[in-house]
Amino acid sequence: MSKKGHHKECKFCKIMFRCDANSNKVTCSTECMLAHREIKKLKVNCSQCGKLFISPKTRVRIFCSYKCFKKNGGPQRAGFAAMEKIEMYGRKKDANHNEIVDALTKAGAYVIDMSHVGKGFPDLIVGFQKMTILMEIKNPKTSYGKKGLNKNQLQWKENWTGGAYCVVDSIDSALRMIGVVK
């Protein structure tokens, strides 16, 4: 059986799903996993409006909504530096990001920069000669880049069932992926 042709039964909904033969996935989708996992919750009063709301224990929130968060000063307020860091996790561009985008554009590719999305989503959507490739950029000159994909990126990649996905670390590797360089 081919590596991509392995089937497993979802731990929760019992639907058969396709995955790699060596995959440790136990659910058919992220949505299924999130819908069925037990999350300890806390009842919290919103710091802005006082409304009682449920907050997951894993990431305690003090505001019931983004609207209340913004009314209370938002990320610019000094007391929210930690919250701002949480929101920005995974959204920094690698040092080689712009040069790779420039090289792909000069080669005739249509490039959409998605690095601001975070949460494991690839850095670029690249269209070239009727093909679409999702590219994650890594910088091999940093210890973070040498480690490869982080937890969010690995989970996103594992759940991706669409077209081509690749990790690039240089202009040459990016141009090789679209077939401009052999």
Backbone bond lengths (Angstrom), bond angles and torsions (degrees), N, CA, C in turn:
res aa  C-N    CA-C-N  psi(-1)  N-CA   C-N-CA  omega(-1)  CA-C   N-CA-C  phi
1 M - - - 1.457 - - 1.530 108.75 -
2 S 1.318 118.45 139.65 1.457 121.79 -179.13 1.522 110.49 -70.78
3 K 1.319 115.72 159.38 1.452 121.93 -177.52 1.535 111.54 -58.25
4 K 1.330 118.10 -38.81 1.456 122.78 -177.60 1.524 113.04 -80.75
5 G 1.338 118.20 -11.39 1.454 120.70 -173.29 1.517 114.76 -94.68
6 H 1.326 118.68 12.55 1.458 121.79 -178.55 1.528 109.93 -77.43
7 H 1.329 117.53 138.96 1.460 121.88 178.99 1.519 109.95 -120.28
8 K 1.332 115.75 142.33 1.456 122.52 176.02 1.520 108.82 -131.95
9 E 1.331 115.40 159.72 1.453 120.73 175.81 1.523 108.51 -96.17
10 C 1.329 116.97 131.71 1.455 122.35 179.89 1.527 110.00 -62.88
11 K 1.315 116.33 133.44 1.461 123.38 -178.57 1.535 112.03 -58.39
12 F 1.330 117.03 -33.46 1.461 120.43 -174.60 1.526 114.33 -100.48
13 C 1.345 116.91 -52.67 1.473 119.03 -173.03 1.526 113.19 -96.94
14 K 1.329 117.69 -4.37 1.472 124.69 175.94 1.531 114.12 65.00
15 I 1.343 118.01 14.94 1.461 122.20 175.66 1.522 108.30 -80.44
16 M 1.333 117.75 141.84 1.455 121.40 176.22 1.536 108.26 -77.90
17 F 1.344 116.83 134.36 1.460 120.55 177.45 1.521 109.57 -132.79
18 R 1.339 114.71 154.87 1.459 121.55 -177.28 1.514 110.38 -92.10
19 C 1.344 116.16 138.96 1.454 120.78 178.44 1.524 109.12 -156.73
20 D 1.321 115.36 173.85 1.467 120.29 175.03 1.522 109.33 -65.33
21 A 1.298 116.90 150.30 1.463 121.76 -178.69 1.529 111.92 -60.80
22 N 1.329 117.44 -34.78 1.464 120.65 -178.56 1.531 112.93 -96.01
23 S 1.325 117.95 13.08 1.461 122.28 -178.63 1.530 110.80 -72.11
24 N 1.342 114.86 143.50 1.458 119.25 176.25 1.530 111.68 -100.87
25 K 1.320 117.07 16.28 1.462 121.68 178.00 1.522 110.31 -62.91
26 V 1.314 116.60 140.57 1.467 120.43 177.63 1.530 111.67 -122.16
27 T 1.355 116.85 -7.26 1.467 120.26 178.07 1.515 110.44 -122.54
28 C 1.323 115.44 155.30 1.468 120.41 -176.89 1.519 113.39 -73.10
29 S 1.336 117.29 -23.53 1.459 120.31 -179.53 1.525 110.07 -159.53
30 T 1.316 115.43 165.49 1.460 120.43 176.48 1.525 109.67 -64.89
31 E 1.339 116.07 -38.94 1.458 120.49 179.73 1.527 111.18 -59.93
32 C 1.329 117.08 -42.59 1.462 121.67 179.54 1.527 110.10 -63.90
33 M 1.329 116.49 -44.36 1.454 120.80 179.75 1.527 110.73 -60.85
34 L 1.348 116.13 -46.86 1.457 120.35 -178.54 1.527 112.14 -66.65
35 A 1.331 116.63 -35.29 1.460 120.82 -179.48 1.522 112.47 -68.16
36 H 1.327 117.59 -28.67 1.458 120.88 -174.10 1.528 115.55 -106.60
37 R 1.333 117.87 -11.80 1.467 117.43 -176.95 1.524 109.96 -78.01
38 E 1.302 113.27 150.71 1.456 120.81 179.02 1.529 108.52 -84.52
39 I 1.302 116.53 122.56 1.453 120.98 176.96 1.523 107.48 -119.02
40 K 1.314 116.04 123.66 1.454 119.25 176.06 1.511 106.98 -72.30
41 K 1.328 116.10 132.38 1.454 120.49 -175.43 1.511 110.91 -121.28
42 L 1.329 114.82 152.93 1.454 122.03 178.36 1.521 109.35 -119.10
43 K 1.316 116.22 145.84 1.463 120.74 172.02 1.518 106.44 -92.16
44 V 1.331 115.87 124.89 1.460 121.65 -174.76 1.518 109.20 -132.58
45 N 1.332 116.22 143.74 1.459 120.88 172.59 1.521 108.23 -91.02
46 C 1.335 116.26 131.77 1.462 122.01 179.79 1.526 109.32 -60.31
47 S 1.329 117.12 132.95 1.457 122.33 -179.70 1.523 112.77 -68.62
48 Q 1.323 117.71 -19.14 1.457 121.50 -178.67 1.521 112.03 -95.39
49 C 1.339 117.46 -55.47 1.469 120.84 -172.69 1.532 113.42 -105.32
50 G 1.339 118.10 -11.93 1.448 121.61 178.54 1.519 115.34 84.30
51 K 1.333 117.18 -3.65 1.473 121.55 -179.10 1.537 110.13 -64.29
52 L 1.346 116.39 138.29 1.457 121.88 177.09 1.530 108.59 -79.36
53 F 1.340 117.14 130.70 1.468 121.26 178.93 1.516 109.55 -144.56
54 I 1.330 116.11 164.50 1.464 122.43 -179.49 1.524 108.68 -94.86
55 S 1.332 116.19 130.90 1.453 121.63 178.17 1.528 108.52 -122.31
56 P 1.345 118.43 135.95 1.462 118.67 176.28 1.521 110.06 -65.49
57 K 1.319 116.92 139.61 1.465 121.77 -177.22 1.527 111.45 -65.93
58 T 1.333 116.40 -26.43 1.460 119.94 -177.88 1.525 112.76 -68.87
59 R 1.336 117.52 -25.27 1.461 121.63 -179.74 1.525 107.50 -147.28
60 V 1.308 115.72 85.32 1.459 120.77 -174.31 1.517 110.12 -64.93
61 R 1.311 115.51 129.06 1.459 121.99 177.38 1.514 108.60 -106.56
62 I 1.317 117.32 147.85 1.453 119.49 178.65 1.527 111.93 -111.05
63 F 1.331 116.97 -3.87 1.459 121.26 176.76 1.520 109.30 -121.05
64 C 1.318 116.97 144.72 1.466 120.92 -177.92 1.523 111.93 -77.56
65 S 1.326 117.54 -20.75 1.463 120.48 -177.02 1.527 110.13 -154.25
66 Y 1.319 114.58 166.55 1.459 120.07 176.86 1.531 109.56 -65.83
67 K 1.327 116.64 -33.53 1.465 122.07 179.20 1.542 110.03 -58.64
68 C 1.343 116.83 -46.06 1.472 120.93 178.34 1.527 110.95 -67.17
69 F 1.309 116.64 -38.64 1.464 121.65 177.16 1.527 109.98 -58.09
70 K 1.343 116.85 -46.71 1.466 121.69 -179.17 1.531 111.06 -67.15
71 K 1.360 116.81 -40.17 1.467 120.42 179.34 1.525 111.06 -61.20
72 N 1.313 116.81 -30.21 1.459 121.83 -177.27 1.538 112.22 -87.44
73 G 1.312 117.55 7.34 1.455 120.67 176.54 1.512 114.12 115.65
74 G 1.330 117.05 -16.22 1.458 121.08 176.32 1.513 113.38 60.42
75 P 1.323 117.10 -160.27 1.461 121.01 -175.32 1.530 113.57 -67.56
76 Q 1.349 118.26 -16.50 1.461 120.18 -178.59 1.527 111.58 -74.62
77 R 1.321 116.32 -21.97 1.459 120.11 -178.41 1.530 110.07 -69.05
78 A 1.296 117.47 137.35 1.466 122.31 -174.08 1.521 113.56 -55.68
79 G 1.304 118.59 -35.71 1.457 122.05 -177.36 1.514 114.31 -71.75
80 F 1.312 118.13 -4.10 1.457 120.23 -175.00 1.514 113.61 -112.46
81 A 1.320 117.18 21.85 1.465 120.75 179.76 1.527 110.86 -59.31
82 A 1.336 117.70 -41.56 1.468 120.82 -179.91 1.517 110.71 -65.63
83 M 1.334 117.78 -42.10 1.465 121.01 179.91 1.532 109.72 -64.32
84 E 1.336 116.04 -38.88 1.454 120.08 179.37 1.530 110.27 -63.49
85 K 1.337 117.95 -40.33 1.459 121.43 178.60 1.517 110.82 -63.59
86 I 1.333 117.61 -40.33 1.468 121.13 178.24 1.519 109.80 -60.79
87 E 1.338 116.42 -46.16 1.458 120.34 -177.98 1.528 112.07 -65.32
88 M 1.345 117.52 -30.15 1.446 120.46 -176.38 1.526 113.20 -90.35
89 Y 1.352 118.17 -4.07 1.461 120.64 -177.87 1.525 110.74 -53.22
90 G 1.310 116.01 129.80 1.455 120.19 176.11 1.513 114.48 79.85
91 R 1.334 117.69 12.69 1.451 118.50 -175.77 1.527 113.50 -115.07
92 K 1.315 117.69 12.82 1.453 120.51 178.58 1.525 109.47 -86.71
93 K 1.324 115.68 142.83 1.459 120.08 177.22 1.523 109.48 -84.03
94 D 1.327 116.33 142.98 1.456 121.16 173.49 1.525 108.62 -70.71
95 A 1.327 116.86 155.80 1.463 121.80 -177.95 1.529 111.92 -61.25
96 N 1.336 117.47 -29.35 1.466 121.03 -178.79 1.531 112.81 -91.79
97 H 1.316 117.73 4.18 1.470 122.87 -175.76 1.532 112.33 -58.03
98 N 1.337 116.53 -56.41 1.473 120.23 -174.33 1.525 112.51 -63.85
99 E 1.339 117.78 -38.20 1.465 119.26 -179.92 1.534 111.09 -67.42
100 I 1.332 117.40 -34.16 1.469 120.45 177.08 1.527 109.91 -68.69
101 V 1.335 117.20 -43.22 1.473 120.87 177.59 1.524 110.12 -60.77
102 D 1.344 117.12 -45.14 1.477 121.03 179.70 1.521 111.33 -60.72
103 A 1.326 117.95 -43.87 1.468 121.74 -178.93 1.533 110.84 -65.03
104 L 1.328 117.27 -42.03 1.471 120.53 178.41 1.526 110.42 -63.61
105 T 1.329 116.69 -42.62 1.469 121.30 179.54 1.526 111.04 -63.85
106 K 1.345 117.12 -43.58 1.468 121.21 178.66 1.528 111.87 -64.01
107 A 1.332 116.74 -28.63 1.471 121.30 179.11 1.532 111.66 -78.83
108 G 1.339 116.60 -4.99 1.468 119.93 177.32 1.524 114.40 102.43
109 A 1.309 117.36 6.68 1.469 120.46 179.73 1.526 109.82 -83.11
110 Y 1.325 115.37 151.01 1.453 122.00 172.60 1.525 106.23 -96.44
111 V 1.338 117.07 119.97 1.464 121.29 -172.49 1.525 110.67 -118.52
112 I 1.323 115.64 128.40 1.463 121.21 173.95 1.521 107.10 -112.16
113 D 1.333 115.85 118.81 1.465 121.32 -179.27 1.526 109.17 -80.97
114 M 1.328 116.62 117.39 1.465 122.23 -178.83 1.523 111.48 -114.11
115 S 1.323 117.78 15.26 1.459 121.12 -175.43 1.531 112.89 -61.48
116 H 1.315 117.51 -21.75 1.461 121.49 179.81 1.531 113.03 -74.99
117 V 1.323 117.89 -15.17 1.460 121.25 -176.06 1.524 112.06 -70.52
118 G 1.337 117.48 -44.60 1.457 120.73 -179.84 1.523 111.88 69.40
119 K 1.326 117.02 -159.56 1.465 124.67 178.83 1.525 113.07 54.48
120 G 1.324 117.10 30.38 1.455 120.89 175.70 1.515 115.29 91.80
121 F 1.340 117.90 -10.29 1.462 119.80 -179.29 1.526 109.41 -66.56
122 P 1.342 117.92 139.11 1.474 120.69 -178.76 1.529 112.99 -57.67
123 D 1.326 116.07 155.36 1.459 122.48 -176.87 1.521 113.51 -68.79
124 L 1.342 117.07 -35.74 1.469 120.10 -174.33 1.526 112.58 -132.90
125 I 1.336 114.25 147.35 1.463 121.31 165.32 1.525 103.98 -111.39
126 V 1.322 116.36 119.09 1.461 121.30 -174.92 1.523 109.59 -116.79
127 G 1.338 115.54 124.11 1.455 121.39 175.05 1.513 109.58 -108.73
128 F 1.336 116.63 127.75 1.455 119.99 -179.55 1.520 109.24 -153.11
129 Q 1.334 116.68 124.70 1.465 123.55 178.08 1.536 112.61 45.66
130 K 1.315 115.56 56.24 1.471 124.50 176.46 1.524 114.86 64.41
131 M 1.328 117.42 21.23 1.462 119.89 173.47 1.525 108.46 -126.33
132 T 1.316 114.56 151.33 1.459 121.33 178.48 1.520 108.62 -120.99
133 I 1.313 116.10 130.53 1.463 121.55 -179.01 1.528 108.50 -129.13
134 L 1.314 116.36 133.44 1.457 121.29 173.12 1.523 106.97 -93.00
135 M 1.327 116.80 128.71 1.461 120.93 -177.13 1.515 111.45 -121.82
136 E 1.319 115.32 130.52 1.464 122.81 171.06 1.522 106.36 -102.60
137 I 1.323 116.83 127.16 1.462 120.95 -178.35 1.527 109.68 -98.53
138 K 1.319 115.71 132.42 1.461 122.39 174.82 1.530 108.47 -124.62
139 N 1.313 116.12 146.53 1.452 121.32 177.88 1.530 108.59 -105.62
140 P 1.334 118.59 108.97 1.466 121.18 -176.98 1.536 113.76 -68.92
141 K 1.325 116.97 -7.01 1.464 120.26 -179.10 1.532 112.42 -86.30
142 T 1.341 117.20 -5.73 1.471 120.07 179.22 1.530 109.58 -114.47
143 S 1.324 116.34 154.41 1.470 119.42 178.55 1.518 110.39 -65.16
144 Y 1.333 117.68 -35.58 1.467 121.23 177.22 1.529 110.79 -63.11
145 G 1.326 116.81 -43.62 1.461 121.30 179.71 1.519 112.65 -66.70
146 K 1.324 116.65 -34.74 1.468 121.16 179.33 1.524 112.13 -68.72
147 K 1.334 117.17 -24.99 1.473 121.13 -178.96 1.521 112.20 -71.38
148 G 1.309 117.86 -17.68 1.460 120.69 -179.00 1.519 111.27 87.97
149 L 1.331 116.51 -151.91 1.455 121.60 -175.88 1.527 111.21 -70.78
150 N 1.337 115.36 141.07 1.461 118.99 176.61 1.538 109.23 -83.97
151 K 1.324 117.30 179.80 1.456 122.73 -175.15 1.536 112.04 -57.76
152 N 1.334 117.03 -46.27 1.464 120.45 -179.96 1.530 111.64 -64.06
153 Q 1.323 116.27 -41.61 1.463 120.56 -179.59 1.521 111.35 -66.50
154 L 1.334 116.93 -40.06 1.470 120.24 177.59 1.528 111.39 -63.34
155 Q 1.333 115.96 -42.82 1.467 119.51 179.55 1.523 110.33 -64.98
156 W 1.335 117.31 -42.77 1.456 120.48 -179.88 1.530 110.00 -62.34
157 K 1.332 116.17 -46.05 1.466 121.12 -179.95 1.527 110.83 -60.79
158 E 1.331 116.83 -42.06 1.460 121.34 -179.02 1.533 111.64 -63.72
159 N 1.327 117.12 -34.34 1.463 121.02 -178.88 1.531 113.34 -85.80
160 W 1.335 117.31 -14.02 1.464 121.62 -176.83 1.523 110.39 -70.08
161 T 1.324 116.94 125.04 1.465 121.71 179.29 1.527 111.51 -119.31
162 G 1.322 116.39 10.29 1.457 120.72 -178.66 1.514 112.52 -87.70
163 G 1.333 115.42 -145.71 1.458 122.04 -175.77 1.512 114.67 -75.11
164 A 1.318 114.94 -156.59 1.462 122.52 -172.79 1.522 112.83 -63.19
165 Y 1.327 115.03 139.33 1.458 124.26 176.96 1.522 106.82 -134.41
166 C 1.330 117.05 134.30 1.465 118.71 178.63 1.520 110.78 -147.63
167 V 1.320 114.40 161.27 1.458 122.04 175.37 1.524 106.56 -112.24
168 V 1.336 116.48 127.50 1.465 121.07 -179.94 1.522 108.96 -122.24
169 D 1.351 115.11 149.77 1.459 118.49 -179.27 1.526 112.73 -129.80
170 S 1.340 116.33 5.36 1.464 119.55 -179.84 1.524 109.69 -158.39
171 I 1.329 115.28 169.65 1.464 120.43 176.36 1.526 109.36 -61.51
172 D 1.338 116.71 -44.49 1.475 120.34 -179.64 1.527 112.11 -59.22
173 S 1.331 116.83 -45.04 1.472 118.57 -178.52 1.522 111.12 -66.65
174 A 1.336 117.65 -35.60 1.468 120.57 177.96 1.527 110.97 -67.47
175 L 1.330 116.91 -44.15 1.472 120.55 179.33 1.536 110.99 -68.33
176 R 1.330 116.80 -32.21 1.470 120.85 175.92 1.534 110.15 -64.16
177 M 1.314 116.88 -38.39 1.468 120.67 -177.34 1.529 112.01 -66.22
178 I 1.339 117.36 -31.13 1.473 118.63 178.08 1.533 111.63 -92.79
179 G 1.337 116.47 -1.05 1.461 120.34 175.18 1.515 116.07 87.68
180 V 1.332 117.89 10.52 1.463 120.93 179.70 1.519 110.25 -78.86
181 V 1.331 117.54 -35.56 1.459 123.40 179.10 1.514 107.47 -116.20
182 K 1.331 116.58 137.10 1.477 121.07 179.02 1.503 110.77 -91.49
